[in-house]
């Protein structure tokens, strides 16, 4: 998300480097580029005008700090304005009421509401320790009820059954009674997708809202629809007292115009971003972190949080102890590290959150090729015997042929995996013993922009990141 905007803005700010002072002329040139960049990112025109005017007003005549050059000074101003535009801070869910706290989820058809309900239920259960019940009031798409039931079973949260023959208001009333009896903390209600121009369905959701009396009314919208997302959010807000927005499919949105426009146009905060199809593919929306990503400064705090949640701490600790004892790094260890990286969203996701790496130019399809190679490596290693994983030197011609056939790959893929493993093994050998690993990780934590903020034990330690 925001790749195009980030590229354009960073290119623009480079032109200000070497200037002794921010003047009307050089700021006007830069702001013209910023304006075009924001419009290309599908940001609302009134929002663009307001944003550019605020940045220009603050920047013109500003004395450049001794520790910053003009380009950095403008980046600092732009970053603060981006944060203000998107809402200053994360607006967490307000669940402070006598249980069950009811969350009503509304939105357009095809926005990903049902999947989002499952993701939200999983997040509340795993990260906040809440007991959750979900129900579907979507009587127009029978598959939606079964889809939510399947999601609820997969994450082990309560599901209140419903039927296409029922009225949505009756479903909601029954679900609230069931949630009270079951003494659950949160009840999440999925609703049918509807267009804001459909007066009959909009009238129905008003009745559902009146019956549910939710403490949170969240509007789910596909970020890839750009300005349409903003228009529909505004229309729904006029019909319902929305408390927040969830942007879905943000991993496929390279522009990010909706994220930059919604708060300003509707006055409603973006609370979460939906990423991919996996049940844990949802993250809290932090304006300051998003602004840093846009400007190529990375997002280390989100990376740390993801590492805490998704990295297998026991495996990480076991590997560190193994290396400290001087024991070899084998193919099983290598496979575990690749899987840990995949859990964190892969190479592209990691690079996007590391300072200075988010907009690093790589050859076309380099990332997808890299991820494909990594996934092939996991399949190849899984096709090996335990002895072969521990002693890779055993893997010769006949064994390579068997491993390639078992993993559905070619012998050259097996050779490539073994070569990559050998390089990693050499690196791990250098890192192991006498505290070298800890020293290296501390050094990385002290890199400019990192602020020494890495998980306990460094990136490779318990609770840390792989590699």
C-alpha positions in Angstrom: 0.0 0.0 0.0 1.2 3.6 -0.8 4.1 2.3 -3.0 3.3 4.8 -5.8 2.8 7.7 -3.5 5.9 6.9 -1.5 8.1 6.8 -4.6 6.8 10.1 -5.9 7.2 11.9 -2.6 10.7 10.7 -1.9 11.7 11.7 -5.4 10.3 15.1 -4.9 12.1 15.7 -1.6 15.5 14.8 -3.1 15.3 17.9 -5.2 15.3 20.1 -2.0 18.6 18.7 -0.8 21.5 21.0 -0.9 19.3 24.1 -0.6 20.3 26.4 2.2 16.8 27.6 3.0 13.2 26.7 2.3 12.0 29.5 0.0 8.7 30.3 -1.7 10.1 29.1 -5.1 11.6 25.8 -4.1 8.7 24.9 -1.8 6.1 25.8 -4.6 7.9 23.5 -7.0 8.0 20.7 -4.4 4.3 21.2 -3.4 3.3 21.1 -7.1 4.8 17.6 -7.3 3.2 16.6 -4.0 -0.2 17.7 -5.3 0.2 15.6 -8.4 1.4 12.6 -6.3 -1.6 12.8 -4.0 -4.1 13.1 -6.9 -2.5 10.2 -8.7 -2.9 8.2 -5.4 -6.6 8.9 -5.7 -6.8 11.3 -2.8 -9.9 13.5 -2.8 -9.3 16.9 -4.4 -10.5 19.1 -1.5 -8.2 17.0 0.8 -5.3 17.5 -1.5 -5.8 21.3 -1.6 -6.1 21.5 2.2 -3.1 19.3 2.7 -0.8 21.1 0.3 -1.8 24.6 1.7 -1.0 23.5 5.3 2.4 22.1 4.4 3.3 25.1 2.3 2.2 27.5 5.0 4.4 25.7 7.6 7.4 25.2 5.3 7.9 28.6 3.7 10.5 30.7 5.5 11.3 27.9 7.9 15.0 28.0 9.0 16.5 24.6 8.4 17.7 22.9 11.6 21.4 22.2 11.8 20.7 18.5 12.1 18.5 18.5 9.0 18.7 19.5 5.3 15.8 21.2 3.6 14.5 17.9 2.2 14.5 16.3 5.6 12.8 19.4 7.1 9.9 19.2 4.5 9.7 15.4 5.1 9.2 16.2 8.8 6.4 18.7 8.1 4.8 16.4 5.6 5.0 13.5 8.0 3.2 15.4 10.7 0.5 16.6 8.3 -0.1 13.1 7.1 -0.5 11.9 10.7 -3.0 14.7 11.4 -4.8 14.0 8.2 -5.3 10.3 9.1 -6.3 10.9 12.7 -3.2 11.5 14.9 -3.5 8.2 16.8 -5.0 4.8 16.6 -8.7 4.7 17.7 -9.0 1.4 19.5 -12.4 -0.4 19.8 -14.5 0.9 22.6 -15.7 -2.2 24.4 -16.4 -0.6 27.8 -20.0 -1.7 28.5 -21.7 -4.4 30.3 -21.1 -7.6 28.3 -21.8 -8.4 25.7 -20.4 -5.4 23.9 -22.0 -5.5 20.5 -20.1 -4.7 17.2 -22.2 -4.2 14.1 -20.4 -4.6 10.8 -21.8 -3.0 7.7 -20.6 -2.3 4.2 -21.0 -2.7 0.4 -21.4 -6.0 -1.4 -18.0 -7.7 -2.0 -16.1 -5.6 0.4 -15.1 -8.6 2.5 -17.3 -8.1 5.6 -17.7 -11.8 6.5 -14.0 -12.5 6.3 -13.4 -9.3 8.3 -15.8 -10.4 11.0 -13.8 -13.7 11.4 -10.5 -11.7 11.5 -11.9 -9.3 14.1 -13.2 -12.2 16.2 -9.8 -13.9 16.0 -7.9 -10.7 16.9 -10.2 -10.0 20.0 -9.8 -13.6 21.2 -6.0 -14.0 20.6 -4.7 -10.5 21.4 -7.2 -9.2 23.9 -8.3 -12.4 25.6 -12.0 -11.8 24.9 -14.7 -14.4 24.6 -16.5 -13.8 21.3 -19.7 -14.8 19.6 -20.5 -14.1 16.0 -23.7 -14.2 14.0 -24.8 -13.5 10.5 -27.8 -11.3 9.7 -27.2 -11.7 6.0 -30.4 -13.5 4.8 -29.8 -12.6 1.2 -26.7 -14.6 0.7 -27.2 -18.1 2.3 -23.5 -18.9 1.7 -22.6 -16.0 4.0 -24.1 -17.8 7.0 -22.2 -21.0 6.3 -19.0 -19.1 5.6 -19.1 -17.3 9.0 -20.0 -20.6 10.7 -16.9 -22.2 9.1 -14.7 -19.3 10.1 -16.0 -19.4 13.7 -15.3 -23.1 14.0 -11.8 -22.6 12.6 -10.9 -20.1 15.3 -13.0 -21.7 18.1 -15.4 -18.9 18.8 -19.1 -19.2 19.5 -21.5 -19.1 16.5 -25.1 -18.2 16.9 -27.0 -19.9 14.1 -29.3 -18.1 11.7 -31.4 -18.9 8.6 -32.4 -17.1 5.4 -36.0 -17.6 6.5 -35.5 -15.3 9.5 -35.8 -11.6 9.6 -32.5 -9.8 10.3 -34.0 -8.0 13.3 -35.1 -11.3 14.8 -31.6 -12.8 14.3 -30.0 -9.9 16.1 -32.5 -10.1 19.0 -31.9 -13.8 19.4 -28.1 -13.4 19.2 -28.1 -10.8 21.9 -30.1 -13.1 24.2 -27.8 -16.1 23.4 -24.7 -13.9 24.1 -26.0 -12.8 27.5 -26.8 -16.4 28.5 -23.3 -17.6 27.3 -21.7 -14.7 29.2 -19.5 -13.7 26.2 -17.5 -10.5 26.2 -18.2 -9.5 22.6 -20.9 -10.2 20.0 -20.1 -9.4 16.4 -22.9 -9.1 13.9 -22.3 -9.5 10.2 -24.9 -7.8 7.9 -25.8 -8.1 4.3 -23.9 -6.1 1.7 -26.0 -3.2 0.4 -25.6 -0.2 -1.9 -26.2 3.1 -0.2 -28.6 4.1 -3.0 -30.9 1.1 -2.1 -33.4 2.9 0.2 -35.2 -0.3 1.2 -32.1 -2.1 2.4 -30.7 1.0 4.0 -33.9 1.3 5.9 -33.6 -2.3 7.0 -30.0 -1.8 8.4 -31.3 1.1 10.4 -33.8 -1.3 12.0 -31.0 -3.8 12.6 -28.9 -1.1 14.3 -31.8 -0.1 16.5 -32.3 -3.7 17.6 -28.6 -4.4 18.1 -27.8 -1.1 20.0 -24.1 -1.6 19.2 -21.3 0.2 21.0 -19.3 0.0 17.8 -20.7 0.3 14.2 -17.9 -0.4 11.8 -18.0 0.2 8.0 -16.0 -2.3 6.0 -14.8 -1.0 2.6 -12.5 -2.2 -0.2 -9.6 0.2 -0.3 -9.0 -0.5 -4.0 -12.2 1.3 -4.9 -10.5 4.6 -4.1 -12.8 7.6 -4.0 -15.8 5.4 -4.3 -14.8 4.1 -0.8 -15.0 7.6 0.6 -18.3 8.4 -1.1 -19.9 5.2 0.2 -18.5 5.7 3.7 -20.0 9.2 3.8 -23.4 7.9 2.6 -23.4 5.1 5.2 -22.4 7.5 7.9 -25.5 9.6 7.1 -27.7 6.5 7.6 -25.9 5.0 10.6 -23.9 6.4 13.5 -20.6 4.9 12.3 -17.8 4.7 14.9 -15.0 3.6 12.5 -13.9 2.2 9.2 -12.1 -1.0 8.3 -10.2 -0.9 5.0 -9.9 -4.3 3.3 -7.6 -5.6 0.5 -4.9 -3.0 1.4 -2.2 -5.4 0.2 -3.5 -5.0 -3.3 -3.9 -1.2 -3.1 -0.7 0.5 -4.3 -2.2 4.0 -4.2 -3.8 4.4 -0.8 -6.1 7.3 -1.6 -9.0 6.0 0.5 -6.8 5.8 3.6 -5.7 9.4 3.2 -9.2 10.7 2.5 -11.7 8.9 4.7 -10.9 10.6 8.0 -10.9 14.1 6.5 -14.1 13.6 4.5 -16.2 11.6 6.9 -14.7 12.5 10.3 -14.6 8.8 11.1 -11.4 7.1 12.1 -9.9 4.1 10.2 -9.5 1.5 13.0 -8.1 -1.5 11.1 -6.5 -2.6 7.8 -7.3 -5.9 6.3 -4.4 -7.7 4.6 -4.8 -10.8 2.5 -7.1 -13.7 3.2 -5.5 -15.3 6.2 -7.5 -15.2 9.5 -4.7 -13.1 11.2 -4.5 -10.7 8.2 -5.7 -7.6 10.1 -3.8 -4.9 11.9 -4.6 -1.8 13.9 -4.4 1.4 11.9 -1.7 3.7 13.3 -1.5 7.0 11.4 2.1 7.7 12.6 3.3 4.3 11.4 1.5 4.6 8.1 3.0 8.1 7.5 6.5 6.6 8.2 5.9 3.8 5.6 4.8 6.3 3.0 8.0 8.4 3.5 10.3 5.3 3.4 11.1 5.5 7.1 9.8 2.0 7.8 7.5 0.7 10.6 9.6 -1.0 13.1 7.0 -1.0 15.9 4.5 -2.9 13.8 7.3 -5.3 12.8 8.1 -5.9 16.5 4.4 -6.5 17.3 4.0 -9.0 14.4 7.2 -10.8 15.6 5.8 -11.0 19.1 2.5 -12.5 17.8 3.6 -14.7 14.9 7.1 -15.9 15.5 7.4 -19.3 17.3 9.4 -18.1 20.4 10.3 -21.7 21.4 11.9 -22.5 18.1 13.7 -19.1 18.0 15.1 -19.7 21.5 16.0 -23.3 20.7 18.0 -22.1 17.6 19.9 -19.4 19.6 20.9 -21.9 22.3 21.9 -24.4 19.7 24.2 -21.9 17.9 25.6 -20.7 21.2 26.6 -24.3 22.0 28.4 -24.5 18.7 26.0 -27.0 17.2 25.5 -26.9 13.5 22.7 -25.0 11.7 20.9 -27.8 9.6 18.3 -27.9 6.9 15.4 -28.2 9.5 16.6 -25.0 11.1 16.7 -23.3 7.7 13.2 -24.5 6.8 11.9 -23.2 10.2 13.4 -19.8 9.5 11.8 -19.6 6.0 8.4 -20.5 7.5 8.9 -17.8 10.2 9.5 -15.2 7.6 6.4 -16.3 5.7 4.4 -15.9 8.9 5.6 -12.3 9.0 4.3 -11.7 5.4 7.4 -12.6 3.5 10.4 -10.6 2.3 8.4 -7.8 0.7 6.4 -7.1 3.9 9.6 -7.2 6.0 11.4 -4.8 3.7 8.5 -2.4 3.7 8.7 -2.0 7.4 12.5 -1.6 7.7 13.8 2.0 7.6 15.2 2.9 4.1 14.2 -0.4 2.6 10.5 0.1 1.8 11.1 1.8 -1.6 14.4 0.1 -2.5 14.3 -0.7 -6.2 14.6 -4.3 -7.2 14.3 -5.9 -10.6 10.7 -6.6 -11.8 9.2 -9.7 -10.2 12.2 -10.1 -7.9 10.1 -10.3 -4.8 7.6 -12.8 -6.2 10.5 -14.8 -7.5 12.2 -14.7 -4.1 9.1 -15.8 -2.3 8.5 -18.6 -4.9 12.0 -19.9 -4.3 11.5 -19.8 -0.5 8.3 -21.8 -0.7 9.9 -24.3 -3.1 12.7 -24.6 -0.5 10.2 -25.6 2.2 8.7 -28.3 -0.1 12.1 -29.6 -1.0 13.3 -29.8 2.6 10.0 -31.5 3.6 10.8 -34.2 0.9 14.1 -35.1 2.5 14.7 -37.7 5.2 15.5 -36.6 8.7 19.1 -37.8 8.2 19.4 -35.8 5.0 18.2 -32.6 6.7 20.8 -33.1 9.4 23.6 -34.1 7.1 23.2 -32.3 3.7 26.5 -33.7 2.4 24.7 -37.0 1.9 22.5 -35.5 -0.8 24.0 -36.7 -4.1 22.7 -37.5 -7.6 20.2 -40.3 -6.8 18.9 -38.6 -3.6 18.5 -35.2 -5.4 16.4 -36.9 -8.1 14.1 -38.5 -5.4 13.8 -35.2 -3.5 12.9 -33.3 -6.7 10.3 -35.8 -7.6 8.8 -35.8 -4.1 8.5 -32.0 -4.0 7.3 -31.5 -7.5 10.4 -29.5 -8.4 13.5 -29.9 -10.6 17.0 -31.0 -9.6 18.3 -27.5 -10.2 15.8 -26.3 -7.6 17.2 -28.8 -5.1 20.8 -27.6 -5.9 19.7 -24.0 -5.5 18.1 -24.7 -2.1 21.2 -26.5 -0.9 23.4 -23.6 -2.1 21.2 -21.0 -0.3 21.3 -23.2 2.8 25.1 -23.4 2.7 25.4 -19.6 2.5 23.0 -19.3 5.5 24.9 -21.9 7.4 28.2 -20.0 7.0 26.6 -16.8 8.2 25.1 -18.6 11.2 28.5 -20.1 12.0 30.0 -16.7 12.2 27.2 -15.4 14.4 27.3 -18.3 16.8 29.3 -18.4 20.0 30.9 -15.8 22.3 28.0 -13.5 22.1 28.6 -12.5 18.5 25.0 -12.9 17.6 23.8 -10.7 20.4 26.4 -8.1 19.5 25.4 -8.1 15.9 21.7 -7.7 16.7 22.4 -4.9 19.1 24.4 -3.2 16.4 21.5 -3.6 14.0 19.2 -2.2 16.6 21.4 0.9 16.8 21.2 1.7 13.1 19.9 5.2 12.2 16.2 5.4 12.5 15.9 2.1 14.4 16.1 3.6 17.8 17.5 0.3 19.2 13.9 -1.0 19.2 14.1 -4.7 18.6 12.4 -7.6 20.4 13.9 -9.1 23.5 16.9 -11.2 22.6 17.5 -9.4 19.3 16.0 -10.3 16.0 16.9 -13.9 16.3 16.2 -14.3 20.0 13.1 -15.3 21.9 10.2 -13.3 20.6 12.4 -12.0 17.8 12.4 -12.1 14.1 13.9 -14.8 11.9 17.2 -14.2 10.1 
